């Protein structure tokens, strides 16, 4: 979809490209009912490419700076209440992805990061989990290991007693599977893997999760929603935004604050109530 529109701009001689050309493409995309998010995605691709041309001396300025892409519509951040969380995880406790989903919610890792986690990155002595890799699917290649989203995505997460217990359980299950399958199991080293030891496709988790949510009868949520669940719980527990940002692997605290601005408002409102109680309470 994006390539279709970048191709139209690519037909122009680079030195003759003007902001009006790019803006007309944005307008066409909007007329064709494409989302603001898709238009912004194209804008970012073009802006980066034109910036490179400026750095290399091919262009004197980045004409994309003079365009006005639409502001992406912010989606409502959905999370489960305690009753829904309890109902869901009790219902799926025997599912093959149960431990993986509990781990996801307890760490805030992205689904690809969870699938890319290896035992060598788990330190039971120092109680740390190191996020160094992720699993992605590339057309024509299948599942491959890749670097995390940004440099800040390479991070260390503290292992709580709950996480240690969960991971040791997973480790024990894998040892049992290895003994049972003997030479049929691949020693890939992934913490969460298929019974034969190979990496789990993140898309399979999404499909399975969607089906589980529907069958259990809890409000709609995606696996990424478990990441939001982690951020919400962290903020409600009084964790500072910079710590949440670091744990979630965001490129900056500003991104975290923007995504979870509603959480800051809630915390500020609660703080105001506490101050009022101290000043004027009986």
N, C-alpha and C positions, 0 to 999 in steps of 0.2 A: 504493500500500500504506500509506504513512505517513498520507496524507490520510484514509484510512478510520478510523483510530484518533483522529486529532486532531479529526475531525468529531464523534465521540462525546463528547469532552470539551467541544467547542464548543456542544453542546446545553444545557449547564448555564449558569446565570447566573454570571458571572465572580466576583462577590462571594461566591458560595456554594461555589465550587470549593475542595475540600480535598485534602490530600495522599493521603488514602485513595482518592479517585476516580482520581487519576493512577496510584497503585500498583496498583489493580485492573486498569487497562488494561494495565500492564506484565505483570501476572500472566497476563492473557488471551493476550497476544502470545506469551509463553513457552509456555503450554499449547498454542497452535496451531503450535508448533515453529518460530517465527520466531527468527532468530539474535539473540544478545546484542548484536551490533553494530547491528542494526536498532532494537532497543529503546533503546539508548544514543543513536542518532540522533534518535529521537522525543523523548527526554528533553532533548537539547540544544535542539531546536526549541522545545519548551514552555518551558524555562527562560529562553531568550532573550526569548520573547514576554511571559512573565510579568514579567521584569525591566523591560521597557519599560512595562508597566502600572503597576509600582511607581514608576518614575521620573516618570510622568505623573500620579501621585497617585490613580490608579484603584483600586489595591490598596495595603494597608499592608505586606504582606510577600509574598515569593515562596514559595508553598507547595511548589514543586518541590524546594526545599532540604531538605524533610523526607522526601523519597522515597528509595528505595534501588534504583536501576536496576542491572541485572547488570553485572559487569565484562566488557568486551569480550574475547573470546578472542584472544590474540596469535598471529598466524600465524608459522610458521617462516619465517625469512628465507632465501630460496633464492638462491644465486649459483653461477655456473659455475667450475670449476677451469680452470687454464690450458689443459689439453688440450681441454676442451669449447669454450672460447672460440675457440681456434685452429681447431678443426674446423668450427665454425659459420661464422665469418667467411670462411674459405677457400672454403667451399661456396657462400656467397651473394654472392661478390665481383662477380658480374655482374647481381645482382638490382637492380631500380630503387630499392629502399629500402636498399641496402647502405650508402651514404654516410650516410644519415639515421640508421641504427642505430649506426654507428660513432661518429657525432657524439654521439648520445644517451648512449652508454656513457662517452665521453671527457669529458662535461660534467656529467652527472647531472641534466640538465634533464628536466622532465616532458614527456610526449608532446605535450600541447597547446602548451607553451612552444616546443618545437622547431618545430611547425607554424606558430606565430605569429611566428617570428623573421624579421626583414626585413634586407636588406642595409644599410639606413641605421643599423641597430643594431650593425653589425659594423665595428670600427675596426682596420684592418690596420696603421695607423701606431703606435697606442698598444698594439696587441695585446690588445684588449679586445672582449668580446661582451656587449652590454647586453640584459638580459631585461626587456622592457617590456609585451609583449602575449602572449596565448595564443589559440588557436582552439578553440571549443567548438561543439557542435551543439545547437540549440534547436528543439524541436518547433514546426513551422509556419513557422520562419524559415530553417532550414538552418544552414549554417556561418556563424558570426559571430566577429568579433574581440572579445575581452573583456580586462578587467584581470586580472593574475595573481591567484593564490589569496589572498595577503595582501600587505600593504605590504612585508614582508621578502622576498616573492617577486620584487619588482622589484630586480634586483641586477646586478652586473657580474662576469663570469667572465673570468679571464685566458686569453688565447689562446696555447696551446702551439705549438711548431713543427709538431707533428703536425696540430693543428686548422687552422693557417694553410694548410698544404699541402692538407688535405682541402677547405677552403672555397674555395680558389682553383681547385681542380679542379671543384667544383660550379659555381662562377661561370663557368668556361670552357665547361662543358657547357650551361649555360643560354644563353650567347651563341650557341652553335652551334644550339641549338633555335630561338632567336629568328630567326636568319638563315634557317633551313630553313622555318619556319612563316610567316615574314614577318608579315602583318597578322593572322594567326590566333592569335597569342599575346597573352595579357593581361599587361600590365606591372604586376603586382601588387606586385612588390618582395620577395616571399617567398624566403628562402634555399632552402628545400625546397618544391617545388611540383609540381603536375601538369605534364606536357609542354606544356599550353596556358597555363601560368602561374598557374592558379587554386590556391587553398589546398588542402592535403591534409587529408582527414578523419582525425582521430586514430583513429577506430574502424577505418578501413581498415588502418591500420598494425598495430593489434592483431590483426585477422583474418589479415593476411598473415604477421605474425611467428609466430603460432600454427601456421600451416601450414608455415612454414619450419623451425621447431623440430622438428616431427613428421617432416618429410621428411629432415632432416639426421641425425636420430637422437641428439640431445643431450637431457639432462635437461630436464623441463618448466620453462619460465620465461615470464614476461610481459614486455612492453616496460618496465613499471615495475620489473621485476627488473634491468634494465640500470642503472637509477638506484641500486639497492642495490649493484650491481657496482661502480659508481663510488665509493660511500661505503666499501665494503670495501677497495678498492684504495688509497684515500686514507689510511685508518687504518693499513693495513699499511705504507704508505710513511712513517708517522710524522707525518702531518699532524694538527695539534691539532683537537679536536672543535669548537671555536668557528669555525675556518676552514671545516671541512666543512659546518657548519650554515649559514654565510653563503653558501657556494657553492651549496648545495642549495635555498636560499630558505626554510628552515624559520622559523616564527614565533619560535622561541627555541632556545637551545642545549639546554635541558632536553628538548625534543621529540626532537632528534637523539640525545641521550644515551640517552633511553628506547628509541627504535627500534633503536639500534645498541649497546645495552648489552653484547651478547656480544663486540663488537669491542673495547670498553674492557677487558673481562676478558682477552681474548687478549693485548692489548698489555701489561697489567699482569703477566700470567704470563711473558711474554717478558722484561720488565724485571727481574722477580725472578730469572730465570735468569742474566741478565747481571750483576746485583749479586752473586749467589752465586758466579759464576765469578771475578769480580774479588776477592772476599774470600777465597775458599777454593781457587781454581784453582791449578794448578801454574804 
